[in-house]
């Protein structure tokens, strides 16, 4: 996943370089007068998690499927009293395979244990970082397109 994050960062850098070669962008940026829609600061507003197991014939859990629905936003601030959130959502499904030696029936798992597995696996896969980078790239790409249309 880190390789994917690095590739996305390269794309972000390419968009920034493209923007820095556009006179309108450079001028407005230097004057601290970029349009509000050009703000690029994504954050995770919420994550909804759906959990479903794959059960073997012996009634033990083989795999937990973690369906994650992220809501990623960025703020557009026109003035201190007028903050607008824009963004979108994306879904990801992670599969956490249970080692045969650790297999046990679903009823043996507590909800805290399952949630902890999900959080740990999500962190190990750098899922938050990956999706934030994708959103950042999409916002920079939007800015690049918007400023190209102005030229």
Secondary structure in CASP SS format (residue, H / E / C, confidence):
PFRMAT SS
TARGET T0000
AUTHOR 0000-0000-0000
METHOD secondary structure of the structure
MODEL  1
X C 1.00
X H 1.00
X H 1.00
X H 1.00
X H 1.00
X H 1.00
X H 1.00
X H 1.00
X H 1.00
X H 1.00
X H 1.00
X H 1.00
X H 1.00
X H 1.00
X H 1.00
X H 1.00
X H 1.00
X H 1.00
X H 1.00
X H 1.00
X C 1.00
X C 1.00
X H 1.00
X H 1.00
X H 1.00
X H 1.00
X H 1.00
X H 1.00
X H 1.00
X H 1.00
X C 1.00
X C 1.00
X C 1.00
X C 1.00
X C 1.00
X H 1.00
X H 1.00
X H 1.00
X C 1.00
X C 1.00
X C 1.00
X C 1.00
X E 1.00
X E 1.00
X E 1.00
X E 1.00
X E 1.00
X E 1.00
X E 1.00
X E 1.00
X E 1.00
X E 1.00
X E 1.00
X E 1.00
X E 1.00
X C 1.00
X C 1.00
X C 1.00
X C 1.00
X E 1.00
X E 1.00
X E 1.00
X E 1.00
X E 1.00
X E 1.00
X E 1.00
X E 1.00
X E 1.00
X E 1.00
X E 1.00
X E 1.00
X E 1.00
X E 1.00
X E 1.00
X E 1.00
X E 1.00
X E 1.00
X E 1.00
X E 1.00
X C 1.00
X C 1.00
X E 1.00
X E 1.00
X E 1.00
X E 1.00
X E 1.00
X E 1.00
X E 1.00
X E 1.00
X E 1.00
X E 1.00
X E 1.00
X E 1.00
X E 1.00
X E 1.00
X E 1.00
X E 1.00
X C 1.00
X C 1.00
X H 1.00
X H 1.00
X H 1.00
X C 1.00
X C 1.00
X E 1.00
X H 1.00
X H 1.00
X H 1.00
X C 1.00
X C 1.00
X H 1.00
X H 1.00
X H 1.00
X H 1.00
X H 1.00
X H 1.00
X H 1.00
X H 1.00
X H 1.00
X H 1.00
X H 1.00
X H 1.00
X H 1.00
X H 1.00
X C 1.00
X C 1.00
X H 1.00
X H 1.00
X H 1.00
X H 1.00
X H 1.00
X H 1.00
X H 1.00
X H 1.00
X H 1.00
X H 1.00
X H 1.00
X H 1.00
X H 1.00
X H 1.00
X H 1.00
X H 1.00
X H 1.00
X H 1.00
X H 1.00
X H 1.00
X H 1.00
X H 1.00
X H 1.00
X H 1.00
X C 1.00
END
